[in-house]
Amino acid sequence: MTDTAPILFDRRLLAQRQARAHTAGPESFLLDRVAEEMDDRLHAVLRDFQSAADVWTPGAALPPGRFASIQHVDLDAAGNEALGLAPGSLDLVVSALALQFANDLPGVLAQIRRALKPDGLLLAALTGGDTLMELREAFATAEAEVEGGVSPRVAPTADLRDLGALLQRAGFALPVTDVDRVVVRYDHAFALMQDLRRMGATNVLIERRKTPLRRATLTRMAQIYAERFADPDGRIRATFEIIWLSGWSPHESQQQPLKPGSAKASLEEAVKGLLPK
């Protein structure tokens, strides 16, 4: 990790919570959806990948048996973000629902870029800034009403343009970003919070609140959630925003932008051809 990267996430705590969720029986509906979409996207790529790595996915993003080798890079219990991937050793690197917890995302992307062979692919999915926007609003309003203040629950997130720029900065060619939104319905806010614990996806911000929430705050949060984000049948909505990133390790076979001045026809000549004679 670079010296200038701020420490936003307690990655040791993240590893502990994901391990606890795995032991207790994880809730995997969101990861399953992302893994299925990832498989579809890879099938749309007209090339074979032999050596692959899965970085930090809390489960498995790649189906077994499709690749000659799959290297799994698990979360480091000490919070270290060094991936330990050999330079130029991989055709494909994937990551599902994990990179949003990187303290040094540019550094992680640079490591992945170095690990890819020429014309190797990175395909990743991470949660975006609109994820759980309903829960965050309900908590913020309840804390302000009951306790007179709001604790940090939202980490800074990059938009699509910023993420595309990060891919280019890391040396990726042909970067692409897009967004998928998943809306899940629950009977009440506490059922949603239970699923988040079973995902190992609760708040791990360094500046998070360290004391337990008051019962009155939790009760008021659930009331606000139901008032603002319930459907006519009484069930509440929870939004998960999934941002997809892809980029290629440069190779001479890839499409290249034209060099300035290399066009065979000038704009001036084209305009002249459209003018009446």
N, C-alpha and C positions, 0 to 999 in steps of 0.2 A: 504494500500500500504506500502511496506517495505521502511525503511529509505534510503536504497541504490539505489532504483529504480530511474533512471533519468527521468525527466519530459520532454518528447519529444513532446507531443500533447496538444493543447489547447482544452480540452474536453468540456469546457463550450461553446466555439465557435462551436465545432462539433455539440452539441445538438441544438444550435440556427439554424445552417444551415440545419440540418435535419428537424427541425420543420418548417422552411421556405419552404423547398422543399415539404414537405407534404401538406402545406397549398396551395401552388401554383399548385399542381398537380404533383406528383413524376413520374420520369421515372423508371420503375421497371423491365425492361427486364432482367437485370442481376440477380436481386434478385429472379425473377420468375424462372429463369433457375436453380439457386442454390436450391431453395425450392423444385422444381420438382425432382432434383437429390437426395436431402435429403430424400424425401418421398420414392424414389426407394430404397435407401440404408437401410432405416428403415424396409421396407417390406421384405428385404432380411435377416433380423435378426429374427431368429425363437424363438421369445418370445414376450409376451405382456407387454406393458408399461402402467401403470395406471396414475401415477402422473408425470407431465413433467414441465419443465421450459424453457423459451426462453429468452436468455440473450442478450440484446442490439440490436437484429436484427432490422434494420430500416424498419419495416413492420411486417410481420408474416412469420415465417419459417415452422410452423406446421399447417396442415389442421384442422379446428375446427371439433369437434364431434368424433374424433378418440380416444381421451384420456378422462379419467374421470375428470381430472383437468389439466389446463395449466396455469402456473404462468408466467406473462410477467415482465421481469426486464428491465425497460426502462433506457436510458441514464440519469444520474443525471445532472441537469442543472448547478450544482455547480462543476461538474467534479469529484465527488467522485466515487471511483471504488469499494466500498463495495457493495456486491450484496444483502445482507440481506436475504439469503436463510437459512432455518432452517437445522441444521445438520441431516444427515440421513433421509431426508424427500422425496427424489425424486428417481424415477426409471430412468428418462431420462433428460438430459440437452442438449439443442441444441443452436447454435449461428450461424448466417449467416451474413457474410460480416461486421463483427464488431470487432472481437478480434485483428485485425491489428492496431486498435487505442488504445489498452491498454498500458498505461505507465508501468504497472507492470504485464506483462502477467504471470510470474510464480506465483504471488500472486493471480491472478484471477483464474488460473487453480487449485490452492490449495483450494480456496473457493468452487469451483465446486465439487472437489473431496470430500470435507467434507460434502457437501449437498446431495451426492448420497448415496442411500442404498447399501448394499452389492450386487454385480452383477448389479449395475446401469451403464448406458452408457452415455458417453459424445460423441456427434457428432457435429463437428464445421467445418465451411468453412470460410477462411479468404483470403484476397488478398495477393499475394506474390510479390517478388521483381521485377519480369518482367512486372508487371502491368503498362500499359501506358508508356512502355519504348520508344515508338516512340515520344510521346508528350514531354517527359522529354528531349530526345536528341535534338528535334527541339527547345525547349525553351532555353536549355543551349547554343546551338550554336548561337541562335539569340541574347541572352543577351550578350554573349561574344563579338559578332561583333558590336552591336549597343551601348552597355553601358559599355563595358570593364570589366564586371564582371558577376558572376553567383550567383543567390540567392538560398538558400536551398529549394529543392523540394522533396527530397527522404529521407525517414526515414530508419534507419537500419532495415533490415529484417533477420529473421533466416532462415536457409536452412532446408530441410526435416530432416536431421539427428539431428540438434539442436532442432527442435520442438519435435521429438520423445524423445529426452533426457529430455526436459522440462516436457513432460507427465509423464515419469518415476520418475522424481524428485518430481512431485506433488503427487505421490503415485498411479498412474494409472497402471493397469495390461494390458497386450496384446495391447500395443500402436501400432497404424498404421497411416502412413502418405502417401498421394499420391497427385498428381498434375493433374489439368485439365486446359487446355488453351482455351480461347474463343477469337476468332478474329471477331471484328465487323467492318463494313465498313460505311464510312460517305462521304458525298459530299465534305466536307472541314473541317479543324481543328476547326472552330468556331462552327460547328454543334456538334462536339464531346464535346467541352467545355460547350455548353448549356446543353447537357445531363448530364454532371458531376455536374453542378449546380442543376439540377433537381433530382439528386441522393443524394444531400447533401454531395458530395464526393470530394470537392475541398480542397486545401492545408490547413491543420490545424496545421502544425508544429509550435512549439513555436518560432523557429528561422526563420520563413518564412519572406519574404519581406513584409513590412508594407505599402509601398507606391504603388500607382497604376502603372501598367505597361504602358510604353510609347506606343503610337499608332504605332510608327515605329518598336518597338520590336515585337508587336503582328503581324504586317503585315509581317515582316521578318520571324517570327516563322511559319506562315501559308505557306509561300513560301518554306521554308526548308522542312516542313512536306510533302508538295506535291511533292517536288523533290526527296525525299528519300524513301517515304513510300506509294506511289500511285500505284495502279494496272493499267494495260493497258487502262482501261476505264476511268481513271482519279480519281476514288474514292480512298480515303485513308483508311489505315488499322489501327485499334487500338486493342492492345492485352490486355486481362485481364487474369492474372494467378490466378487460384483458388487453394489454398492448403486445403486439407481435413485432419482433425485430428479426430481420434477416440481412446477411451480408456475406460477401464472398472474399476469400483470399485472392488477391490479384493474380491473373494469369493472362498470357498473351492471346489466348483464344476468346477472351471475353469481349463483348461489345465495347468499343472505345468512343469517347466523344470526338467530334471533328476538331482538328487544330484550327486556330484562327487563321482565316485567309485561305483555307483549303477548299471552300465551296466552289463548285464548277460554274455556277451561275450567280451573278451578283443580284442583290436586292434592287438596285437601280434598274437593271435590264428587265427584271421581272415586272416592276411597276410600269415601265415604258410599254411593255406588251399589253397591259390592261387599259391603257389610255386610248380614247378614240382617235382615229387617224383623220 
